Amino acid sequence: MDLRALGESLIKMLENTGMPHGWVSLINWLLGSVALLVVALLLAIFLIWFERKVAGRVQDRLGPNRVGPYGLIQPFADALKLLTKEDITPDNADRITYNLAPVIAVFHIIMLFAVIPFADKVVGANINVGILYLMAFGALGTLAMLMAGWSSRNKYALLGGFRVVAQLLSYEIPVGLAMLSVVLLARSMNMNTIAAHQNGIWYVLLLPAVFLLYFIAALAEGERAPFDLLEAESEIVAGYNIEYSAMKFAWFYLAFFLNTWVLSAVAVTLFFGGWQGPFVAQIPALGVLYFFVKVFLMFFLFAWVRATFPRLRIDQMMSFCWKVLVPMGLALFLGVAVIVKVGDLMPLPSLVVNALLFILNIVVLFVTLKLLGNYTNDLSRSKNKRLFAPELPRL
């Protein structure tokens, strides 16, 4: 079955009934939106169970194992518990902004599903500026969390909202530089086109440092350990969502997992060929299978990191972004731009261009690690001098 023909068949079937073209387009859009919404909600339920089981295994725990076989029904039990809990709104809160924040937090993630290509041409909106669309709607998450922190009229929530602005806006820069490096190589912002260009070789093999840059920055953009300073319980109780309860809190929880899945899907599309795989040209439905397998492997990597590494300090996290990731991203972006342009002007064989891109990534990664190591050693030496300095005699 060719999945690309499903939408066209539905439109033709509706048009054959004599329905006006405007109504046909509206029904088609509504059905597509409902399908994306159902997929997103079912994904969130499974992802919650999956990450809890992964964290349990990594940390030598059992994880959910009581409600249903292997604890599969535990997310439904948690949702039922949240539905029956009391919904509290603080007296001094800005009620409109307070209640709108969790809606925007989930809404902007679901909107990102529209440009994710699940297979060849199986995409909600196959627009030519898909990367720009991702960056624009992705920034709405920062607005939702800032709204939640400010409208709660709680000093700890407000502090969490300030950290949202500091962390997410800062780490959007290296994420954007990594995505634009891929755009330069693919010469397109269309997500489906970028996946199609990786038919011969995945971009992760040509741009390993760019992928590493995206992955590290995506950990911070997804509010995941070791960059989960927005919800540092030991410092600010619970962060921007401290005053939320019941289903409003669940909406933020839902957005957290869906955001990680979207970041994984974008990584797979940009660096791992998206829906590309064996026999996908003959059987396009296999593209959906390949895509979801790759995305869940990437999601497993995100969950593994979260269950393994301890949390950084806020100053360490911000210094790492501006002093390491941003210069690294600029060097990679400029290097890829120069190599691609020289390859077009010379012109150079694709094998030579690919080799130059790989060498550039290795050199930039080596220099970054070397400078980071020297900086860390200098900090350790200065700390040791302060610790073991002889005590001055008191006068």
C-alpha positions as CSV (number, residue, x, y, z in Angstrom):
1,M,0.0,0.0,0.0
2,D,1.3,3.4,-1.0
3,L,0.7,5.7,2.0
4,R,1.2,8.7,-0.2
5,A,-2.1,7.9,-2.0
6,L,-4.3,7.8,1.1
7,G,-4.9,11.5,1.4
8,E,-5.5,11.9,-2.4
9,S,-8.0,9.0,-2.3
10,L,-9.9,10.6,0.5
11,I,-10.1,13.9,-1.3
12,K,-11.3,12.2,-4.5
13,M,-13.9,10.2,-2.6
14,L,-15.3,13.4,-0.9
15,E,-15.3,15.3,-4.2
16,N,-17.2,12.5,-5.9
17,T,-20.1,13.1,-3.5
18,G,-20.6,16.6,-5.0
19,M,-19.4,18.4,-1.9
20,P,-17.9,21.9,-2.4
21,H,-14.2,22.1,-2.6
22,G,-14.0,24.3,0.5
23,W,-15.8,21.7,2.6
24,V,-13.6,18.9,1.2
25,S,-10.4,20.8,2.3
26,L,-11.9,21.5,5.7
27,I,-12.8,17.9,6.3
28,N,-9.4,16.7,5.1
29,W,-7.6,19.2,7.5
30,L,-9.8,18.2,10.4
31,L,-9.2,14.5,9.9
32,G,-5.5,15.1,9.6
33,S,-5.5,17.2,12.8
34,V,-7.5,14.6,14.7
35,A,-5.1,11.8,13.5
36,L,-2.0,13.8,14.7
37,L,-3.7,14.5,18.0
38,V,-4.6,10.9,18.6
39,V,-1.0,9.8,17.7
40,A,0.5,12.4,20.0
41,L,-1.7,11.4,23.0
42,L,-1.1,7.7,22.6
43,L,2.6,8.3,22.2
44,A,2.7,10.2,25.4
45,I,1.1,7.4,27.4
46,F,3.6,4.9,26.0
47,L,6.6,7.1,26.4
48,I,5.8,7.7,30.1
49,W,5.8,4.0,30.7
50,F,8.8,3.4,28.5
51,E,11.0,6.0,30.2
52,R,10.0,4.8,33.7
53,K,11.0,1.2,32.8
54,V,14.3,2.4,31.3
55,A,15.1,4.5,34.4
56,G,14.3,1.6,36.6
57,R,16.6,-0.8,34.8
58,V,19.5,1.7,34.6
59,Q,19.2,2.6,38.3
60,D,18.7,-1.1,39.4
61,R,15.0,-0.6,40.2
62,L,11.9,-2.4,39.0
63,G,9.9,0.5,37.7
64,P,6.1,0.2,37.2
65,N,5.1,-3.4,37.5
66,R,1.9,-3.6,39.5
67,V,-0.9,-2.2,37.4
68,G,-1.4,-4.5,34.3
69,P,1.2,-6.8,32.7
70,Y,4.7,-5.2,33.1
71,G,3.0,-2.1,34.5
72,L,1.5,-1.2,31.1
73,I,-1.7,0.3,32.6
74,Q,0.2,2.4,35.2
75,P,0.1,5.6,33.0
76,F,-3.7,5.2,32.8
77,A,-4.0,4.8,36.6
78,D,-1.8,7.9,37.0
79,A,-4.1,9.9,34.6
80,L,-7.2,8.7,36.5
81,K,-5.6,9.9,39.8
82,L,-4.8,13.3,38.3
83,L,-8.3,13.6,36.9
84,T,-9.8,13.0,40.4
85,K,-7.5,15.4,42.3
86,E,-8.6,18.8,43.3
87,D,-7.8,21.6,40.8
88,I,-6.4,24.6,42.8
89,T,-5.9,28.1,41.5
90,P,-4.1,30.5,43.8
91,D,-6.1,33.5,45.0
92,N,-3.6,36.1,43.8
93,A,-2.9,34.4,40.5
94,D,-3.6,36.0,37.1
95,R,-6.3,33.5,36.3
96,I,-6.4,33.9,32.5
97,T,-2.6,33.6,32.0
98,Y,-2.4,30.9,34.7
99,N,-4.9,28.6,33.0
100,L,-3.7,29.4,29.5
101,A,0.0,28.4,30.2
102,P,-0.5,24.6,30.2
103,V,-2.7,24.8,27.1
104,I,0.0,26.6,25.2
105,A,2.7,24.2,26.5
106,V,0.9,21.2,24.9
107,F,-0.5,23.1,21.9
108,H,2.9,24.2,20.6
109,I,4.3,20.6,20.8
110,I,1.3,19.1,18.9
111,M,1.7,21.8,16.3
112,L,5.3,20.6,15.7
113,F,4.0,17.2,14.7
114,A,2.6,18.8,11.5
115,V,6.0,19.0,9.8
116,I,7.4,15.7,11.0
117,P,7.6,13.3,8.0
118,F,6.6,9.8,9.2
119,A,7.3,8.4,5.7
120,D,7.8,9.7,2.2
121,K,5.2,12.4,1.7
122,V,3.4,11.2,4.9
123,V,3.5,14.5,6.6
124,G,0.8,16.8,7.9
125,A,2.2,19.9,6.2
126,N,4.9,19.4,3.6
127,I,6.0,23.1,3.7
128,N,9.3,24.4,2.2
129,V,10.2,26.1,5.5
130,G,9.8,23.2,7.8
131,I,13.0,24.0,9.8
132,L,11.9,27.6,10.3
133,Y,8.5,26.4,11.4
134,L,10.1,24.1,14.0
135,M,12.2,26.9,15.4
136,A,9.3,29.4,15.5
137,F,6.7,27.1,17.2
138,G,9.4,25.6,19.4
139,A,10.0,29.0,21.0
140,L,6.4,29.1,22.2
141,G,7.3,26.6,25.0
142,T,9.5,29.2,26.6
143,L,6.5,31.6,26.6
144,A,4.2,29.1,28.2
145,M,6.6,28.3,31.0
146,L,7.3,32.0,31.6
147,M,3.6,32.6,31.7
148,A,3.2,29.8,34.3
149,G,5.9,31.2,36.5
150,W,4.8,34.8,36.4
151,S,1.0,34.3,36.7
152,S,1.3,32.0,39.8
153,R,2.5,34.9,42.0
154,N,5.0,32.6,43.7
155,K,8.6,33.6,44.1
156,Y,9.8,30.1,43.5
157,A,7.7,29.8,40.4
158,L,8.9,33.2,39.2
159,L,12.5,32.1,39.7
160,G,11.8,29.0,37.6
161,G,10.3,31.3,34.9
162,F,13.5,33.4,34.9
163,R,15.5,30.2,34.4
164,V,13.3,29.3,31.5
165,V,14.3,32.5,29.7
166,A,18.0,32.0,30.6
167,Q,18.2,28.4,29.7
168,L,15.9,27.7,26.7
169,L,16.6,30.9,24.8
170,S,20.3,30.4,25.2
171,Y,20.3,26.8,24.1
172,E,18.1,27.6,21.1
173,I,21.2,29.1,19.5
174,P,23.3,26.0,19.3
175,V,20.2,23.9,18.3
176,G,19.5,26.4,15.5
177,L,23.1,26.4,14.3
178,A,23.1,22.6,14.1
179,M,19.9,22.6,12.2
180,L,21.1,25.3,9.8
181,S,24.3,23.3,9.1
182,V,22.1,20.5,7.9
183,V,20.1,22.9,5.8
184,L,23.2,24.1,4.1
185,L,24.2,20.6,3.2
186,A,20.7,19.6,2.0
187,R,20.0,23.0,0.4
188,S,16.4,22.8,1.7
189,M,14.4,23.6,4.8
190,N,11.8,21.0,3.8
191,M,11.9,18.2,6.4
192,N,10.8,15.5,3.8
193,T,13.4,16.7,1.3
194,I,16.2,16.6,4.0
195,A,15.3,13.0,4.7
196,A,15.1,12.1,1.0
197,H,18.6,13.5,0.4
198,Q,20.1,10.9,2.8
199,N,19.3,8.0,0.6
200,G,23.0,7.3,0.0
201,I,24.6,8.3,3.3
202,W,23.2,9.6,6.6
203,Y,24.3,13.1,7.6
204,V,25.4,11.8,11.0
205,L,28.4,10.2,9.2
206,L,29.3,13.4,7.5
207,L,28.5,15.8,10.4
208,P,29.2,13.8,13.7
209,A,30.2,17.0,15.6
210,V,27.0,18.8,14.4
211,F,24.9,15.9,15.7
212,L,26.7,15.9,19.0
213,L,26.0,19.6,19.3
214,Y,22.4,19.1,18.5
215,F,22.0,16.3,21.0
216,I,23.6,18.1,23.9
217,A,21.6,21.3,23.2
218,A,18.4,19.2,22.8
219,L,18.9,17.8,26.3
220,A,18.7,21.4,27.6
221,E,15.8,22.3,25.2
222,G,13.9,19.3,26.4
223,E,14.6,20.2,30.1
224,R,16.3,16.8,30.7
225,A,19.1,15.9,33.0
226,P,21.8,17.0,33.4
227,F,20.2,20.3,32.3
228,D,16.9,20.2,34.1
229,L,17.5,23.3,36.2
230,L,14.0,24.6,35.4
231,E,12.7,22.1,37.9
232,A,15.5,21.9,40.4
233,E,13.6,20.7,43.5
234,S,16.6,21.2,45.8
235,E,16.8,24.9,44.9
236,I,13.4,26.2,43.8
237,V,11.0,23.5,45.1
238,A,9.5,22.5,41.8
239,G,10.1,25.4,39.4
240,Y,7.7,27.3,37.2
241,N,4.9,24.7,37.8
242,I,4.9,24.6,41.6
243,E,1.4,26.0,41.9
244,Y,-0.2,23.6,39.4
245,S,-2.1,20.5,40.4
246,A,-4.4,17.8,38.9
247,M,-4.7,17.9,35.1
248,K,-3.0,21.2,34.7
249,F,0.1,19.7,36.1
250,A,-0.4,16.7,33.9
251,W,-0.4,18.9,30.8
252,F,3.0,20.1,31.6
253,Y,4.1,16.5,32.2
254,L,2.5,15.6,28.8
255,A,4.4,18.4,27.1
256,F,7.7,17.3,28.6
257,F,7.5,13.8,27.1
258,L,6.1,14.9,23.7
259,N,8.8,17.5,23.4
260,T,11.5,14.8,23.9
261,W,9.8,12.7,21.2
262,V,9.7,15.6,18.8
263,L,13.4,16.4,19.5
264,S,14.2,12.7,18.8
265,A,12.1,12.8,15.6
266,V,13.9,15.9,14.4
267,A,17.3,14.3,15.1
268,V,16.3,11.2,13.2
269,T,15.1,13.3,10.2
270,L,18.1,15.5,10.1
271,F,20.9,13.1,10.8
272,F,19.7,9.4,10.5
273,G,17.8,9.4,7.2
274,G,14.3,9.8,8.6
275,W,12.2,7.2,7.0
276,Q,15.0,5.9,4.7
277,G,15.7,2.1,4.9
278,P,15.9,-1.1,2.8
279,F,13.1,-1.7,0.3
280,V,11.3,1.5,1.3
281,A,11.1,2.5,-2.4
282,Q,9.2,-0.7,-3.2
283,I,7.1,-0.7,0.0
284,P,6.5,2.9,1.2
285,A,4.7,1.7,4.3
286,L,8.1,0.4,5.6
287,G,9.1,4.0,6.0
288,V,6.8,4.5,8.9
289,L,8.3,1.4,10.6
290,Y,11.9,2.5,10.1
291,F,11.1,6.0,11.3
292,F,9.5,4.9,14.5
293,V,12.2,2.4,15.3
294,K,14.9,5.1,14.8
295,V,12.9,7.6,16.9
296,F,12.4,5.2,19.8
297,L,16.1,4.3,19.8
298,M,16.9,8.1,20.0
299,F,14.3,8.5,22.7
300,F,16.0,5.6,24.6
301,L,19.3,7.5,24.4
302,F,17.6,10.6,25.9
303,A,16.1,8.5,28.7
304,W,19.5,6.8,29.3
305,V,21.2,10.1,29.8
306,R,18.5,11.4,32.1
307,A,18.7,8.3,34.3
308,T,22.5,8.4,34.5
309,F,24.0,11.9,34.9
310,P,23.7,14.2,37.9
311,R,22.4,17.7,37.6
312,L,24.7,20.7,36.8
313,R,24.7,24.0,38.5
314,I,22.9,26.9,36.8
315,D,26.2,28.8,36.3
316,Q,27.9,25.7,34.8
317,M,25.1,25.2,32.4
318,M,25.0,28.7,31.1
319,S,28.8,28.9,30.8
320,F,28.8,25.6,28.9
321,C,26.3,27.0,26.4
322,W,27.9,30.4,25.7
323,K,31.6,29.4,26.1
324,V,31.5,26.0,24.5
325,L,28.4,25.1,22.4
326,V,27.9,28.5,20.7
327,P,31.5,28.9,19.5
328,M,31.5,25.3,18.4
329,G,28.2,25.8,16.5
330,L,29.5,28.9,14.8
331,A,32.7,27.2,13.7
332,L,30.8,24.2,12.3
333,F,28.2,26.4,10.6
334,L,30.8,28.6,8.9
335,G,33.0,25.6,8.0
336,V,30.1,23.8,6.4
337,A,29.1,26.9,4.5
338,V,32.6,27.4,3.1
339,I,33.0,23.8,2.1
340,V,29.6,23.6,0.4
341,K,30.2,26.8,-1.5
342,V,33.7,25.8,-2.6
343,G,32.4,22.5,-3.7
344,D,29.8,24.2,-5.9
345,L,32.3,26.7,-7.4
346,M,35.2,24.4,-8.1
347,P,33.3,22.0,-8.6
348,L,34.5,19.2,-6.4
349,P,33.4,15.6,-6.5
350,S,30.8,14.7,-3.8
351,L,33.3,12.2,-2.2
352,V,35.8,15.0,-1.7
353,V,33.2,17.4,-0.2
354,N,32.0,14.6,2.1
355,A,35.6,13.9,3.2
356,L,36.2,17.6,3.9
357,L,33.0,17.9,5.9
358,F,34.0,14.9,8.0
359,I,37.5,16.2,8.6
360,L,36.1,19.6,9.6
361,N,33.8,18.0,12.2
362,I,36.6,16.0,13.7
363,V,38.9,18.9,13.9
364,V,36.3,21.2,15.5
365,L,35.3,18.5,18.0
366,F,39.0,17.8,18.9
367,V,39.8,21.5,19.4
368,T,36.6,22.0,21.5
369,L,37.4,19.1,23.7
370,K,41.0,20.2,24.1
371,L,40.0,23.8,25.1
372,L,37.4,22.5,27.4
373,G,39.9,20.2,29.0
374,N,42.4,23.0,29.5
375,Y,39.7,25.2,31.0
376,T,38.6,22.4,33.4
377,N,42.2,21.8,34.5
378,D,42.8,25.5,35.1
379,L,39.7,25.6,37.3
380,S,40.8,22.5,39.3
381,R,44.3,24.0,39.9
382,S,42.9,27.3,41.0
383,K,40.5,25.5,43.4
384,N,43.3,23.4,44.8
385,K,45.4,26.5,45.4
386,R,42.6,28.1,47.4
387,L,42.0,24.9,49.4
388,F,45.6,24.2,50.3
389,A,46.9,27.8,50.5
390,P,48.8,28.4,53.8
391,E,46.8,30.2,56.4
392,L,48.1,33.8,57.0
393,P,49.0,34.6,60.5
394,R,46.5,36.7,62.4
395,L,47.5,40.1,63.6
